[in-house]
Amino acid sequence: MKTAINNNKLNILKSVFGYDAFRPLQETCIQSVLDKQDTVLIMPTGGGKSICYQIPALMMEGLTIVVSPLISLMKDQVSQLKELGVEAEFLNSSLSWEEYLVNMDSIRSGKTKLLFCAPETLFKTDILEMLAKCRVDCITIDEAHCISEWGHDFRPEYRQLQRLRLRSPQVPILALTATATERVREDIEQQL
């Protein structure tokens, strides 16, 4: 079974993303998520953190929620994923009402594999109600240093993400950041 999973990860890495081999820590992190373990990954910018939630999202049945702090980052990631043939959507204030509704329908139908949104959007009543009816298999916190009051880009809304743990205790949480001191890492772990 483990060999089949390993081959599947490598096949997705090659066939979807075009890479022949994993970078250091990627495969270990992916396996941790697939094993439904909460994981904190600190990896330099450009190190390939996004692969660590994208591959599990493609291997799991349900939705992967990606909490992201920047609209431009969400747009770029969704655009890149769609170019690769991956069903991804974002919900944020840059969408028209019609686009927002289309994206919501795609998520409700189970077509969307990755949903990108900021914590402010995630905790809107209509989003929480929709997600309560969806199968959520992973919650990813991108730029997780935003969670920590000791981080360089602290956003108080990120402190609310612990509510996700209360709502979905069985869903693994993957926290990703490029920079985190030991104090910030411990704060991230404690908050989630």
N, C-alpha and C positions, 0 to 999 in steps of 0.2 A: 504493500500500500504506500509506504513512504517513498519508494522509488518512483511509483506512478505519479505521486504528488510532485516530487522533484522534477521529473521529466515534464510534467504539465507546466510548472513554473518556468522552466527553461524554454519550453515550446512557445509560451505566451511572450516571454521576453524577446525571443527571436522573431516570431511571426507577427506580433502586433507592434513591438517597439523597435525592432531591427537590431538588437544587440546580441552578440554571441555569448557573452558571459556576464555574470553579476559582478558588481563592484563590491569592495569590502563592506560588510555589515548588511547589505541588501537582502541576501537570501536568508540570513538568520532572522532579520526583522520580519520578512514576509512569512516565514514559518511560524514565528511567534503569533502573528495576527491570525493565521490559519488555525493555530492551536487555541484560539480564543483567549489569548493572554493579553492583559494590558501591557503596553510597551511604550517606553520613552526612547526616542532615537535622536541623538545629537550628531549631526553630520554637516560638514562644511557646505556652504552654498555651492551648487554645481555638483554635489556629490551623488545626486540621484535619489533624493528622499521621496519624490513623488512616485517612483516605481514601487516603493514599499507599501503604498496603499492601492495603487492602480492595479497591480497584478492580483492581490487578494480580491479586489472588487470584481475582477473578471472571473475568478475561480469560485466565488460564493454566489449563492442563489439570489440574495436580496440586494438591498440598497446600501451603498456606502455614503455616509454623510461626511463632507469635508468642510470643516469650519475654517474660514479664511478671512483675514482682516482687510483685504484690499480688493475693491471691485476690479481693478485692472488685472490683478493676478488671477482672479476667478475667470474673467473673460479670456485671458490668454490660455489658461489650462483647459477650459472647456473647448475652445477653438482647436487647440492641438489634439485633444482627445477625439473630437469629431472628425478631424482630418484622418485619424488612424482607424476610424470606424467604430469608436467606442461611444456608447450612448451616455452622454453627460449633459447636465443642465445646471444653470445657476439661477438663484432667486435673489434679486437685489433691486435697488431703486433705479438702476439704469434701464430697466425693462419697461416697455409700455404695458398698460393694463392687459391688452390682448396677448402680448408675449408672455406675460406672467401667467395668465390662465392656460395658455398652451403648455408651458413648462409644468404647471401643476398637474394638468391632465396626463402628461407623459410620466410623471412621478407616480401618480395614483394607479396608472395602468400597469406599473411594474416594468415598463420599457427602459426607464432610466437606471443606469448602474451606479453613477456617481452624481451626487447633488452637492454643489458648492454654495455656501451661504455664510454670511457673517452671523455672530451670535445674536445681534439685534434682530435679524430676520428670523433666525431659527426659533426664537422664543415668542414669536407672534402667535396668537391663539389659533388662527387658521392653519398655520404651518404645523404646530404641535398636534392639532386634531387630525390633519392629513397623515402625518408620520405615525400616529398611533394606529393607523389602519394599514400601514406598510410593514413589510418585513425588512427590518434594518439589521444588517449583519456586521457593520463596522462603523465606528465613529472616529474620524481622524481630525485632530486639531493641528492645523498647519500654523507655523510661526507661534509655537506653544509658549515661547517666552512671554507672550502677551498676557498669559495667565498670571504670571508672578508679579507681585508688587515690587520685587527686587529686579525685575527685568528692565531692559532699556526702552521698552515700548509698551508699558503696562496699560491695559484697557480694562476698566472695572467690569464691563459686560462679560469679559472672559471668565470672571470669578463665578458667574452663574452656570458655567458648563457642568459643574458638579451635579446640577439638576438632571442632566442626562443620565448620570450613573444611577440616580434614584429611580428614574423612569424606566431604564433598561439595564438592570444590573447584570444580565447575561451577555450583553453586547461588549466586545472588546473595544477599548479606547487606545488609539495610537496617537501619541503626542510627538510632533516633529519640530525641531528647531536647528538652526545653524550655530547658534551661540547660546550657551547657558553655563553659568558658574555652578558649582556644587550647590550653593544656596538656592539658586533659581531652579535647578533640577529637582531638589527636594521639595520646593514649594509647588512645582507642577505636579509631582506625584501625590502630595498631600491634598491638593485641591481636587484632583480627579479621582 
